Amino acid sequence: MVRIPILNKEEIADEVVEEAVPEDEMTEQGADEWAQMQEELAQTKAALLQLAADFENYKRQTARRESEVKDRAVRSVVEDLLPVLDNFQRAVDASKSATDMSSLRIGIEFILQMFQNALQNHGVTPIEAQGKPFDPMQHEALDQVESDEHAPGTVVEEAQRGYTYKGQVLRASSVKVAR
C-alpha cells in the first residue's frame, strides 16, 4: 500500500517550486523571474480570496432579498385578510345578542364574499366541480354513486371545494362521481 501525504496549498506550492528550480542552479535572472512569479502568485491568490469574499457577500444579500420578498408577499396577504377577521369578530359579537338570524346570515355571507375576493386578488380561485367531467388532476373521488340525472364520470356532489393558485392546484376538490 502506497501512502500519499496530504499537503496544504502552501506545501504544494513550495514542492512545485522546489522541483521547478533547484536552489543551487538559480541565477540572477532566474531569481528575478522567480520573484516575478511569486508576485503574480500573490496577486492571483489575493484576487481569488476577494472573489470568494464577494461571492459569500452575494449569497448573503440574495438570501436577505429573498426573505424580504417573501415577507412583503405574506404581509400583503395578511393586510387583505385583516378586515375579514375584523368582520368575523363583529359577527361573533353580534351573534351573542342577535334575535334576527336572517340578518346575521346576510352578514356572514358578506364576510365570506370578502374573504373569497381577498383570495382571488392574490391569485387563488375555486375549482368548479359540480356537474363537470371528473378530472383526476383537479378532483379527488371520494365515492361513486348511481345517478339518473348525470352521465357516468360526471361530478355529482362536491364534499370539499378545491382551489388553484395561478392555475396550479393547491387542493383538489373532494367529490362524488356518477357511475
C-alpha positions as CSV (number, residue, x, y, z in Angstrom):
1,M,0.0,0.0,0.0
2,V,1.4,3.4,-1.0
3,R,0.9,6.3,1.4
4,I,0.2,9.6,-0.2
5,P,0.9,12.6,2.1
6,I,-1.8,15.2,2.5
7,L,-0.4,18.6,1.9
8,N,-1.9,22.0,2.2
9,K,-1.8,24.6,-0.5
10,E,1.4,26.3,0.7
11,E,3.2,23.0,0.9
12,I,2.1,22.0,-2.6
13,A,3.3,25.4,-4.0
14,D,6.7,25.0,-2.2
15,E,7.1,21.5,-3.5
16,V,6.3,22.5,-7.1
17,V,8.8,25.4,-6.9
18,E,11.5,23.2,-5.5
19,E,11.0,20.8,-8.3
20,A,11.0,23.5,-10.9
21,V,14.1,25.4,-9.9
22,P,16.8,23.8,-7.8
23,E,18.3,26.4,-5.5
24,D,22.0,25.7,-6.5
25,E,21.1,26.4,-10.2
26,M,19.3,29.7,-9.5
27,T,20.9,32.6,-11.5
28,E,20.3,36.3,-11.0
29,Q,17.9,36.2,-14.0
30,G,16.2,33.2,-12.6
31,A,15.9,34.9,-9.2
32,D,14.2,37.9,-10.9
33,E,11.8,35.6,-12.7
34,W,11.2,33.7,-9.5
35,A,10.4,36.9,-7.7
36,Q,8.1,38.0,-10.5
37,M,6.3,34.6,-10.4
38,Q,5.9,34.9,-6.6
39,E,4.4,38.3,-7.1
40,E,2.0,37.1,-9.7
41,L,1.1,34.1,-7.5
42,A,0.4,36.5,-4.6
43,Q,-1.8,38.7,-6.8
44,T,-3.7,35.7,-8.1
45,K,-4.2,34.4,-4.6
46,A,-5.5,37.9,-3.4
47,A,-7.8,38.1,-6.4
48,L,-9.2,34.6,-5.6
49,L,-9.7,35.5,-2.0
50,Q,-11.5,38.7,-3.0
51,L,-13.7,36.7,-5.4
52,A,-14.6,34.2,-2.7
53,A,-15.5,37.0,-0.3
54,D,-17.6,38.8,-3.0
55,F,-19.4,35.5,-3.7
56,E,-20.2,35.0,0.0
57,N,-21.5,38.6,0.2
58,Y,-23.6,37.9,-2.8
59,K,-25.1,34.8,-1.3
60,R,-25.9,36.6,1.9
61,Q,-27.5,39.5,0.0
62,T,-29.5,37.2,-2.2
63,A,-30.8,35.3,0.8
64,R,-31.8,38.5,2.6
65,R,-33.6,39.9,-0.5
66,E,-35.4,36.6,-1.0
67,S,-36.5,36.7,2.7
68,E,-37.7,40.3,2.3
69,V,-39.7,39.5,-0.9
70,K,-41.4,36.6,1.0
71,D,-42.1,38.8,4.0
72,R,-43.7,41.5,1.7
73,A,-45.9,38.9,0.0
74,V,-47.1,37.5,3.3
75,R,-47.7,41.0,4.7
76,S,-49.8,41.8,1.6
77,V,-52.0,38.8,2.1
78,V,-52.4,39.4,5.8
79,E,-53.2,43.0,5.3
80,D,-56.0,42.0,2.9
81,L,-57.3,39.3,5.4
82,L,-57.4,41.6,8.5
83,P,-60.7,43.3,7.5
84,V,-62.2,39.9,7.1
85,L,-61.0,38.9,10.5
86,D,-62.4,42.1,12.0
87,N,-65.8,41.4,10.4
88,F,-65.9,37.8,11.7
89,Q,-65.2,39.2,15.2
90,R,-68.1,41.7,14.8
91,A,-70.3,38.8,13.6
92,V,-69.4,36.7,16.6
93,D,-70.1,39.6,18.9
94,A,-73.4,40.3,17.2
95,S,-74.4,36.6,17.3
96,K,-74.4,36.7,21.1
97,S,-77.3,39.1,21.3
98,A,-78.9,38.6,17.8
99,T,-82.6,37.8,17.6
100,D,-82.8,38.2,13.8
101,M,-80.9,35.2,12.3
102,S,-81.5,36.3,8.7
103,S,-79.5,39.5,9.1
104,L,-76.8,37.5,10.9
105,R,-76.7,35.1,7.9
106,I,-76.5,38.0,5.4
107,G,-73.6,39.5,7.4
108,I,-71.8,36.1,7.4
109,E,-72.4,35.7,3.6
110,F,-70.9,39.2,3.1
111,I,-67.8,38.2,5.1
112,L,-67.5,35.0,3.1
113,Q,-67.6,37.1,-0.1
114,M,-65.0,39.5,1.3
115,F,-62.7,36.5,2.1
116,Q,-63.2,35.0,-1.4
117,N,-62.4,38.3,-3.0
118,A,-59.3,38.7,-1.0
119,L,-58.1,35.2,-2.1
120,Q,-59.0,36.0,-5.7
121,N,-57.0,39.2,-5.6
122,H,-54.0,37.1,-4.7
123,G,-54.5,34.5,-7.5
124,V,-56.5,31.9,-5.5
125,T,-59.6,30.7,-7.4
126,P,-62.1,27.9,-6.6
127,I,-62.2,24.8,-8.8
128,E,-65.6,24.4,-10.4
129,A,-66.5,20.7,-9.9
130,Q,-70.3,20.3,-9.7
131,G,-71.7,18.9,-13.0
132,K,-68.3,18.9,-14.7
133,P,-66.5,15.8,-16.0
134,F,-64.2,14.1,-13.4
135,D,-60.6,15.3,-13.8
136,P,-58.1,13.4,-11.6
137,M,-55.8,16.4,-11.9
138,Q,-58.3,18.7,-10.1
139,H,-60.7,16.3,-8.4
140,E,-60.3,13.5,-5.8
141,A,-63.0,10.9,-6.0
142,L,-64.4,10.0,-2.6
143,D,-67.2,7.8,-3.9
144,Q,-69.0,6.6,-7.0
145,V,-72.8,6.9,-6.9
146,E,-75.7,5.9,-9.1
147,S,-77.3,8.8,-10.8
148,D,-80.0,9.0,-13.4
149,E,-79.5,12.8,-13.8
150,H,-75.8,12.7,-14.7
151,A,-73.7,11.0,-17.3
152,P,-71.1,8.5,-16.0
153,G,-67.9,10.2,-14.9
154,T,-69.6,13.4,-14.0
155,V,-69.1,15.1,-10.6
156,V,-72.4,14.7,-8.8
157,E,-71.5,16.3,-5.4
158,E,-68.7,18.3,-4.0
159,A,-67.8,17.4,-0.5
160,Q,-64.9,19.9,-0.2
161,R,-64.1,22.7,-2.6
162,G,-60.7,22.7,-4.3
163,Y,-58.6,25.7,-5.2
164,T,-55.9,26.7,-7.6
165,Y,-53.2,29.3,-7.3
166,K,-52.4,31.0,-10.6
167,G,-53.5,27.9,-12.5
168,Q,-51.8,25.3,-10.2
169,V,-53.9,23.1,-8.0
170,L,-53.4,24.0,-4.3
171,R,-56.0,21.5,-3.1
172,A,-58.1,19.1,-5.2
173,S,-61.9,19.1,-4.9
174,S,-63.2,16.1,-2.9
175,V,-66.1,14.8,-5.0
176,K,-68.6,12.1,-5.6
177,V,-68.8,10.8,-9.2
178,A,-71.6,9.3,-11.2
179,R,-71.2,5.7,-12.4
